Amino acid sequence: MIERVQPELIHAMRIPYEGMLAADAVAALKNPPPLLVSIWGNDFTLHAESSPLMRHYTGWTVRVADAIHADCRRDLRLARQWGFPTDRPTFAAPGNGGINTEVFHPPAAPVADPVIINPRGFRGYVRNDTFFQSIPKVLAKIPNARFVCVSMAGEPQALKWIEQLGIQNSVELLPPLPHAAMADVFRSAAVLVSPSTHDGTPNTLLEGMACGCFPVAGDLESIREWITPGVNGLLVNPAETDSLAQAILTGLGQPELRARADQHNRRLIADRVEYAQTMARAAEFYKRLVREGVSK
């Protein structure tokens, strides 16, 4: 396909398995186009060590790649550790191209109702068991708190936990939502919960922060690139139910903290991940790779 199409650039959107296939393909060509590989939050921290073949092909892919894009600086550092040469270019930017502030923006007035949103759906590296078990602990202190869970409608495990914990009246399970509807849901919530054990930069985390949500997330190196605990959010051990419940209660119970975090996060989004600026940087990075060609 590469020989037939003659592309100026190949961009593999993750290592397993697109990047691995692309690396094998360009390595077999005499005059390959530049290969750019994107890293998602779990390529190194979860998948790479899952088997000997995954380990081998992860290292092979980054050694063949002419450039690396990642959604967090941690993964650029890990790419070097996995063998990506130090003289080849890298690019850090959210995988969704940044935040469109015309869609994702704070509400006109601060949220007064105790609404908590979990936008992560069901993923193997998101501790939804901890999240659901924290709900009764929050309700014990704030009985009118409401929990909104996106991409969980009809999820059997979620329905089972809700019944076991007796929290039917406090939890709403929503289907996946389009951007505009998702932004509206974010703007209705005071606190966003992302209890993950592996992550790069979750798009939903930045989108929620842009909409004024106070973030409570798993304490990961990549997340600390965006959240300073006690300043613009809180970080917790995602396996500890009590810690997660207390962080949610802190976010709900301290409107002054939420207001300061909101102002901080507005500046953060504008300075680092505004969509038009991020996409302009991405376009220039593409042009650079096409101009300079392969580096090996």
N, C-alpha and C positions, 0 to 999 in steps of 0.2 A: 504493500500500500504506500509506503514512504517513497519507494522508487517511482511509482506511478504518479503520485500527487506532487512530488517535489516540493514539500512545504519549506518555508523559510525558517520555521521554528516548530519544535514539538514541545507541548506542555502536558506532562502527565500529572493528573490532579491528585495523586497520592502514591505512596510506594506500593502497598499491596492492593491490587496486583498490576495496575496500569503502569506504574513506574518500573516494575520488574520486567514486564514485557517490552516496554519502550527501551530499556537499557540493553536487553538482549538484541533488539532490532537494530539500534544504531551502532552497536559494537560490531555487527556483521557487515556494515556498509563501508565502502572505501571513502566516500565523501559525505558523511552524515550531516544533517542540519543540527544546530544547537539543541540540546535537550535540557529543558527546564522541568524540575520535579517539585511538586508541592508536598509539604509535610502536614498531615493533620495531627491532632493532639495525641493520638494513640499509636502512631506509626513506630515510634521509638520506644515509648514507655510501656506499651502493652504487647503489640504484635511482634516486634523485632525479636524478642527473646522467647516467643511461644514455641518454637521448634528449631532444630538445627538448620532446616532448609530456609525458614524465615530469616534466621540470623544471617545465613550466607547471602541470600538475595537482597537483604536490606543493605548490607555492606557493599555488595556488588553494584547496586543501583546508585548509591551516593558517590561511589568512585567513578562511575561512568558519567554521571550528570555534569553538565557544563554550568549549571546554576541551580540554586535552591531557593524556593519560596516557602516560608513558614508563617503561621499565624501567631507565633510568639518567639521571643528571642531565645528562650530555653532550647527550642528545637534547632535553631541555627547553631547553638553551641554543641548540642548532641550530634548534629550532622558532621561536625569536624571530628568528634570522637569516633564516629563510625567510618571515617575515612574520606570525607569530602575534603579535597585539597584546599589549603588556605589561600591560594592565589585565585580561586574562582569566586564569582560574585554571588551574593545572597540578597534576599529581599524579604522584609517582614511586613505583613499586612493581613488584616482579617480576611478569612476565606470568602466572605460575602462581598468583598470590595469596599467595606466601610459602612458607616451609618448614614443613611439618607435622613437628614434631620427634618425634611419636610413631612416625612411619615412618622419617624420615631422622635418625638419631642415630649417634654413634660406637659402635664395637664395645666389648665389655666389657674387652678387653685390646688394647694396640697391635698392629698387624699386624707380624709378624716376617718374613714371606716377601716377596721382592722382586717384587711384583705391580704392574703399571702398567695403568691403565684409560684407554681413549680412548672417551668416551661420545657423541661428536659425530656418528657416522655419516658418510655422504658428502654434503657440501655444497660448492658452488662456492667458498665463502670459507673453507673449512677445509683447511689444507695437510697432507692425509694423505700426500702424496708425501714431504714432509719427515719426517713421523712414521715412516713405514715405513723410510725410509733411515737413520733414527737407531737403529733396533733393533739392527743388527749392531754398531754402535759401543758400545751399552750391553752387549750380550752378550759383547763382547771383554773387558770388565771384570767383568761379573757373569753368568757363563754360565747360571746357573739362573733368571735373570729371566724372568718370564712376562708377556705382553702380552694384555690382554683388550679386544676391540673390539666395542662394542655397535652394533647396527643395521648390521652389515656382513656378516652371514651370506649367503653366496652371491654377494657383490659381485664381479663379474669382475675389476675393476681391483685390488682387494685381493688376490684369489687370484693374480693375475699377479705382483704385487710380492712376495708371499710365496715364490712359486716362484723368481723371479729372484734373490732375496736369500738363498735357502736357509734360511729361518727357520721352516719348517713346524712344528717341534717346540716353538716358543716362543710361538706366536701362536694365540689362540682367537677366532674370529669368531662373535659371538652375534646373534640376531635382536633386534628391538625387544622390550623387556621392560616388564611392568606395574610400577607404582610399588614395590610390596613387594619384588618380585624385584630391581628395580634397586637398591634400598637395600641388599639383601644383597650384591650384587656390589660396590657401593661399599665396604661394610665389609670386604670381603676384600682391598682394594687399599691399597697404601701411597702411591702417587702417581697423580694424575689429570693427564692431558695434554689441553690444548685449544688446538691450534696454529692459531687463526683469524686472518684478516686483516681481517675486519669482524665486529663484534659489538656488542650492547648488553650486557645482563646475561644470559648463558646460564643457564637454569634448572638444567641438569645441573652447571654449575660450583658453584652454591650448594648443590645437593643433595649433591654429592661432598664439599665442604668440611664440610657438616653431619655427614657420616658419617666424618669423620676423615681423609679423603684430603689429601695435601699437593699443592696445585695448581701446575701448571706451565702457563702460558698465554701467548698472544700478547700482546705489549706494546702495548696499546691504551688510549686515554684512558678508555674506559668500564670496562675491567677494572681500571685503577688505582683506581677508586672502591671496589674490594673487596679488592685485593691490594696490599700494600706489600712490594716485593721484599726478600727476606732476612728478613722478619718473619713473614709468614703464607703465603708462597708465593714463586714465582720467575716472572719475566716474560722472554720471549725474543723475538727476531726469528723469526717462524714460518717464514721462508724459509731459515733457517740450520740445517742439519742438525747441525753440530758443537755449536752453542749449545744446541739442544734436547737432544741426547744428554747434554751436560755437566750441564744442569739436572736431567735425570732421575737421573743418577748422584749428583748432590749430594743430591737428595731421598732417594734410597735409602740413601746412605752416611752420612747425618747424622741418626740417630734423635732426637738432642737437639733439632735444628732442627724436625723433624716434630712432636715433642711440644709445643714452644712454639707452633708454628703452630696445632696442634689446639686448644690452650687459647684462643688469640686468636680463632680462627674460631668456637668455641662461643659466645663472648661476642658476636661480630659478628652471628651468626645470631639469637641471642636478642634483641639490642637493636634490630636493624634490619629483620628479615624474618620474624619468627615469624608463622605463618599466621593465627592468630586476631586478633592485633593488626593485621596488614596488612589483612585483610578488613573489620575494623571501620572502619578509616580509609577504605577504598574505599566502604563503604556510606554513611558520612557525606558523602563527596565527591559521591556520586550524589544524596543528599538535598539537598545545597546547590544543585546545579545545577537540580533540579526546583523548589526554593523560589524561586530567583532568576530562573529562566527564561533566555531568550536575552539576550545582552549587546550585541547589535548592532542 
